[in-house]
Amino acid sequence: MERESLQSQIDDLTQKAAMSEKSKDAEIERLKSAAATSEKNKDAEIKRLKIAAAMSDAEIKGLKAKLESEKQNCWWKMSSQQNSRSAEIEQMMNEMCSMVRRLHLPPQVDGETWQYQTNSGEWAEFQDKANKELMLKFQEGQQTCEMTIDGIAYDYDFQVMNQTNKRTKKARSIRFFSNLPHHWGITDADSLKMLLPVNQGNGQDGSDDRICFVTDPAVMSTLEDLLNGSKRRHDGTGCDCLHGRSTFRLVEAYQVKNRELWRRYQRHVRSILDKHKQHGIKPRVIDPPVGEALTRFATDIQVDLVGNELLLFHGTREFDLAKTIAKEGFDNRIARSGGLYGSGTYFAAQTCKSAQYATNKGMQEKASTQLMGTMLVARVAIGDPHYASGPCKNLTRPPTKNVSASASNSAHEIRYDSIIAKPGIPNGQSNGVQVHMEFVTFAPEQAYPEYILRFIEE
């Protein structure tokens, strides 16, 4: 029994030893497997790290590229902003230069428009904005320009006077319509010339573009007839004064074509008409009427006789002074003081009266080749005149009158537009009464000089 127990223990130990050997082998195999796995993991980790290192280089390159791109963008932005600022400064300078040029350009005035020819051949006005822009560009001396109207771009050529659609290339004619007096005989080319700065004596004869020497024999004859036909009084009787017995011989004549003065005169005429309308004034017809010769010539050059616009004479002692009037207009502010009917500008309906002031010795002598007379024929807006009853030397403007109440206005005073001294009224002089009919204005823009006449008397 004891032997069997011992054998059993030996078998158990042998079995355990065998199992331990297996376990050892298994553990060795496990460790080998773990070591292999660890090696694989190590290789995998090494590969991952290598890949990570490679990605990091790419990222660094990407970052460098991104930084370079941002640097370029920043430079372009700065450059663009600088160019934009430079463009803004240049535009501001151009606008300032344009404003300066505008100060030295003739102003745009009523009645002057740029026009284009329609498909039917008629002329149509440009819109107000386009008209002003064309006016400015031409006056600035531009020969061509671009402009967009209602979303359509056009090219303009002031040399050939046309407008071209930039997209369709269709061209049509343009022109400048001046709306100046018909008797000036202004052509389209003349009208354009008037928009530019005035030619101050750059011709061979040192002439001024606004004072035009009359060469037409028919016009000279008409003007001489006007001088001689206006010696008589309103009732047709002759005047016994020194110049009333003369025969006037026209030596030379100049027509005044002064755009600026003409527009200024027009605006004043409109202001008179507006005042009359506002206050319900209906001026009386001039009494007595001016002579037939003046009326006929006034009708020929479209003077508004119905509106109390008259054609009258004004004598001046010097030809240079007459030329100054043609350039700058009549100016009562520099008129001699002591006039019987106030410190204004005096006009007459009779040449014999104006001839008294046409030379330095007009009160004592007739005009001659040695002392040529100078007289202006002027368009005068008499409006609603005050008829003087006698001398009123202290006046510097026309007196006022009472205007009766109306539905819209209460009774109030309104100023007359001018003064008329009729023949026969007491004048405070040695002869006692007014001999010639005289007209007095007090606003420089109330008269426009139509002609300068140089004459002698026989």
Stockholm file with secondary structure:
# STOCKHOLM 1.0

chainA/1-458         MERESLQSQIDDLTQKAAMSEKSKDAEIERLKSAAATSEKNKDAEIKRLKIAAAMSDAEIKGLKAKLESEKQNCWWKMSSQQNSRSAEIEQMMNEMCSMVRRLHLPPQVDGETWQYQTNSGEWAEFQDKANKELMLKFQEGQQTCEMTIDGIAYDYDFQVMNQTNKRTKKARSIRFFSNLPHHWGITDADSLKMLLPVNQGNGQDGSDDRICFVTDPAVMSTLEDLLNGSKRRHDGTGCDCLHGRSTFRLVEAYQVKNRELWRRYQRHVRSILDKHKQHGIKPRVIDPPVGEALTRFATDIQVDLVGNELLLFHGTREFDLAKTIAKEGFDNRIARSGGLYGSGTYFAAQTCKSAQYATNKGMQEKASTQLMGTMLVARVAIGDPHYASGPCKNLTRPPTKNVSASASNSAHEIRYDSIIAKPGIPNGQSNGVQVHMEFVTFAPEQAYPEYILRFIEE
#=GR chainA/1-458 SS CHHHHHHHHHHHHHHHHHHHHHHHHHHHHHHHHHHHHHHHHHHHHHHHHHHHHHHHHHHHHHHHHHHHHHHHHHHHHHHHHHHHHHHHHHHHHHHHHHHHHHHTSCCCCTTCEEEEECTTSCEEECCHHHHHHHHHHHHTTCSEEEEEETTEEEEEETTTTEEEETTTCCEEEEEEECCCCGGGCCCHHHHHHHHSCCCBSCSTTCCBTTEEECCCHHHHHHHHHHHHHTSSCTTSCCCCSTGGGCCEEEEEEEEECCHHHHHHHHHHHHHHHHHHHHHTCCCCCCSSCCCHHHHHHHHHTTCCTTTTEEEEEEEESCHHHHHHHHHHCCCGGGSCSCCTTCSSEEEESSHHHHGGGSSTTTTTSCCCSSSCEEEEEEEEECCSEEECSSCCTTCSSCCEEEECCCSSCCSEEEECSEEEECTTSBCSSTTCBCCSCEEEECCGGGEEEEEEEEEEEC
#=GC SS_cons         CHHHHHHHHHHHHHHHHHHHHHHHHHHHHHHHHHHHHHHHHHHHHHHHHHHHHHHHHHHHHHHHHHHHHHHHHHHHHHHHHHHHHHHHHHHHHHHHHHHHHHHTSCCCCTTCEEEEECTTSCEEECCHHHHHHHHHHHHTTCSEEEEEETTEEEEEETTTTEEEETTTCCEEEEEEECCCCGGGCCCHHHHHHHHSCCCBSCSTTCCBTTEEECCCHHHHHHHHHHHHHTSSCTTSCCCCSTGGGCCEEEEEEEEECCHHHHHHHHHHHHHHHHHHHHHTCCCCCCSSCCCHHHHHHHHHTTCCTTTTEEEEEEEESCHHHHHHHHHHCCCGGGSCSCCTTCSSEEEESSHHHHGGGSSTTTTTSCCCSSSCEEEEEEEEECCSEEECSSCCTTCSSCCEEEECCCSSCCSEEEECSEEEECTTSBCSSTTCBCCSCEEEECCGGGEEEEEEEEEEEC
//
